[in-house]
């Protein structure tokens, strides 16, 4: 019986979505008599020894090590020592993440055979700094028996020197994708998730409608990033002179350009986030002919990124940058003018109600014309869309302003960081000479922190100028189009950003393969079911869905509200509807993403399964509400993303009808879990459980 349990445990490890993607078609077999934990054969097969039959975390570690070594030996068969040491580092970093993600919940005791001790070199190879040559020699001695045949160790000092340039970006995909952003990408050791409640490895057991905030990777996205990572390490091992990061960057530019129909005289700036995009747009507006001071007009900044108002003034918007520099948040970035003025135009009033579009448009014209009269350059935002799906100002208003302003004195930048719009809309914006900010991390459901600014030809011409010197703390030359302006920036590449964009490109390509009419039909089917689920639950109050006003377009899907925002009744509100205050909404948001099966006294198996379900929705948006006497409520969001349309590998075997039925059933389960949490709020609050990467029944497995 014990042997059967151990074998089933190994099978569960082999079926993990991240390891399944990495393994691909490689042949893996069990060899219990093997003296080593594993061995890679000369044919590239993987044999797993008895050490893989016990503890699940140990099994995953050895399997990940074996797969990495097999891949690297395929890539660089004449570099067995380098391949082995790189594989060991990847396995060591993977182990750190895996312990975080797979820690058993409090009170759960797993019964298994006593596992063999893990290698003592894990901490050595997981260190931030390259170990000295003698430690590398010891590690090699320990891992050499796992190679297809004994290999002669070359000069260890030469190996040490060659490993130096690779050390910082040798590791598993999920580790590298957390680089080159900011602290919000780091994995919280208590949850196995990042600040956004999502993971850089696939999490198919979670119900995810969080594309208005951020999404965990699908197997498709993970595979796209993994393929790019292997190309990086392949070049480093076999041909160090090849600039693969430059090739990966060019492929991202090509992929984004194809999707949005960019032309040869237009360009793309890659950015870690939408807030970085705002900083770049300001820098380009300051390079406009005439050298005028910039008045930056933001629409509904409270419904965009929290750092946007600071970036809009040319200030550091966090304490650290994507390139790892510590900076004084709120201080002006070197080289940005100190006379930039930021003007905020809200789209909601003090009661949280949407301000009529006609008033928003009138305010835009009034403010912009006043700033033009002062001789200032205007950078006016069109918000397409906000966190709750709002769009403003209207096209007619922008066209009127541009047509009546002095030539070249108005820049329009479209904040389309949600990217909930048809590529033909983006093409229209570029034709008007407007910059467009997009991301691969919202509607497209790529990993968080992959953004871009699309540049029309007139703005591209400004790259003969000089960017602010302080941008060197934020971005590399390679992220910008060729031009004199970028020479102030450092050489190099943001490896994490490249991998995140390759994950996003995989999702973009999958969506592009779906006929436009089918995209529209699937989104509208889901959104109708989601609206019904919200409106028929007395614990919820749907904010009036805002259908964006757009010009007619055949088979358009982007004129529908794809973000559904709603208030949740406070658990102690009684018969009246008083929404959860922001702090309580944030607790609910976290508990939805938590397995509550060990906390809630479930009445039956169905309720226990509902309590265990991990539900990831959009983070609460702070909004005013008349019932809270000036305090802010938190509006949660259920959003339709690209993956809802294109599916994902975990849906294999389902036809489109069954898959959409599953999605609509899942949205009803999210709503049901909200009500379940409200019924048991005091009990859950007493435990205050934290989100988890996977539900407890999988952790115990």
Helices and strands as residue ranges (DSSP letters): H 2-14, H 17-23, E 28-30, E 38-40, E 46-48, G 50-53, H 56-75, H 80-102, H 122-126, H 133-143, G 144-146, H 156-164, G 167-169, H 173-176, G 183-185, E 207-209, H 219-238, H 244-260, E 267-271, H 274-286, E 294-299, G 301-303, H 308-311, E 341-345, H 357-373, E 377-384, E 391-392, H 395-404, E 410-415, H 423-431, E 435-439, E 451-455, H 457-460, G 461-464, G 469-473, G 477-479, G 484-488, H 495-512, H 516-535, E 540-542, E 563-568, H 582-592, H 605-612, E 615-624, G 626-628, E 632-639, H 642-646, G 649-651, H 656-679, H 681-687, H 696-700
